[in-house]
Amino acid sequence: MKRNAVAIGLITLSVFGYAQEAKTDSLNVRTIEDVKLHKAGNPNRAKVFTTKSNLDVMENPQATAIVTHEIIEQQQAQQLSDVIRNVNGMYITSARGGSQDSFGARGYIFGAENIYKNGSRVNSGIFPEVSGMERVEVLKGGAAILYGNVAPGGILNMVTKKPLFNQGGSIALSAGSWDNYKTTLDFYDALSKSSAFRVNGAFEDKGSFRDNVTSQKYYFNPSFLFNISDKTQLIVEGDYLKNYFTPDFGVGTLVLDKNTSRSVINDLIDIRKNPGSDFQYQNTQMATSTVTLNHQINTNWNLNVVGSYQNYTKDFFGNERMQWEFQPNNGSYLWNRNLTRTYNEQNYGSIQANLNGEFSTGKVKHKLLFGADADYLQSDNYTYYFQKQDGSWENSGSIGYGTNGINGTKLNPPTINLADESTWASGYEPSTAKKNLTRTPTRRVGVYIQDLISVTEKLKVLAGIRWSYLENINPIITNYEFSGPGITSVAYGKSGEKGKSSQNALSPRLGLVYQWNDTFMTFASYTNSFTPNTGTDVNLKALDASIVDQWEIGFKKNLFANTIAFNATAYQIDNSNLAQTAPFNDQGNVNTNTNIKELTGKTRSRGVELDITGNPLANLSIIAGYSYNHMTYLDTPNTLNSFIEGERIVRTPLNTANASVFYTFDKYVKGLKIGATAFYTGSRYGGWNNQKDANGNQKTDRMIPLTDFTQVDFSIAYQYKKFLLQGKLGNAFNVLNYTVHENYSVNPIMPRNVYVTLTYKL
């Protein structure tokens, strides 16, 4: 069942307006000013690939952010969550078992609907490799008109490094605390006068400050560029990533009251201690392919199509839901350490076409975008039988797991004791066999048109509309039987109601831009989006869509001869039928399937964002920002298990702030660079939001308060000819805090650590 992912390239067209700046250097097509000079750059002077259009940032009534490869490299970012700390308003959340990068913005978690690579949606259930990224672009707020089924908060697009026609590249060796080792390779060259290639690769082998937690990652990213003619360019890219690691549920929570679910962070054990079984694992693989064809029709019109294919697999086997229940009779804390296995596979294909044109009707100028997209997703989810120690099989989908496996034949064996580490021993590793397969196909189609109308030189109107169609085919469940250990499971029947459900809607967008001069603009915008919800309810029925209204106002200002961007935004997002993972399944048991969701009523998110980015001096790079967000339940029914009006949504901090300053010496100690990075996360709640009883009163106490914290890193680097030596002291002040997923996966942030990289430029 473990298949190597094989990605099949589809012909794609991307925004050719970026490509025609240079026929022999593809990096120019996606580079903001000063990137090649190793600076942060002023994002207000960029053309953002993620907008799919010819809009300049100063023409777009939407907040944007760009993190260039130079920032990624000088901060020695190890994963995507390190990169997005430079994006004002985004914040780190936590994934189940620390299994992936997880973050949010404006009150909403960035899931599979919000994460893109080279303009195409990718699965978010993996740690992306950052060494192959040219830059990361973020469009905040409404993006449904361009991307269809997009959750509110924004779009994150990872742009990979592209081929160049000159020979070059780098080899880097990194080492860090707790046996953290990594090797990366980047090489590019011309194949001919009209073709070039690039290869990025990485291997990472690292431990953790947590006991018995390890990770291995393999990454390979080849790409080829062909200038077919002066007006046509083809880019073919492949991307393969494999990550084998230990799922880690951290220290868990202390359940003080089982009836109300009242819990707090477990602070009774050292953050290094890991009570999980020592044989648990997660093996995640993802392969994607993209082919980009850019064609210039004439001087005013460009045709673009983007297509990709993706295969994603995740094999999980381990303990879950680390909740230590308080025992009033003796004051101890116990955890019923059950064992779960799941296997998920997704095959996803997408294609989009974009036609961009610039023309005038009388004195009125237009920048027109007309586009269409379509995609298909097939999601397969397997569950398993477990063999117990006496040879019999448990068919509940998880197995109770006792001390040393002595009582492993029982359905509910003795639980492990928080205060007695001798009870934490792993015991036997049971065999498994397939139980059932749930296959869920989804199809989507969209058509959109957008026009930036320059009414005068200063007043501009951006208007657009999208028609979206979503088709959910009812899941098909295949059941399996087996004859005993070592016998392969055999499919014996399929179930599932035949048929499908479909939804369609129009999503308008309207924005006003007033450009006071070349360096200052103000804007206001409104979007109404139709956001289909993935997954099903507890009865395996498709969820109704969420209707989202977003308002945004702000300004963008260039300072100090356009070297600094100073931007501000205020927003409000109203979401009817917000979908979240259901806490219980149809049988009333704890739900561990993230595809089973529930609609939670109307929510409102309000906030402000301020940021400043650029290079005030040739050798000085600064990034800084502050954001405030307040997201609550606005309207919920007075029925059993409904949420509480006015209660803040869990995992959304009130305040966040970020700052990064790097200075390169051009005198005295030429080649020396020093820098500091800080990231502040405000108070927030982990756990689940509270629920009402049948009379509409609060019946639970499930929210876990989390304090604010600031994490500071210090960096130093020295460049000597082709060698670059970098060092970083992470979490320099050894701050202790946690990321909390729902009410059981509690992961301490990394303590003070050291990371060193030696790079040789080819």
Summary of the structure (lengths in Angstrom):
residues: 762
radius of gyration: 26.1
end to end distance: 40.9
largest distance: 85.1
contacts: 2692
relative contact order: 0.14
helix: 6%
strand: 56%
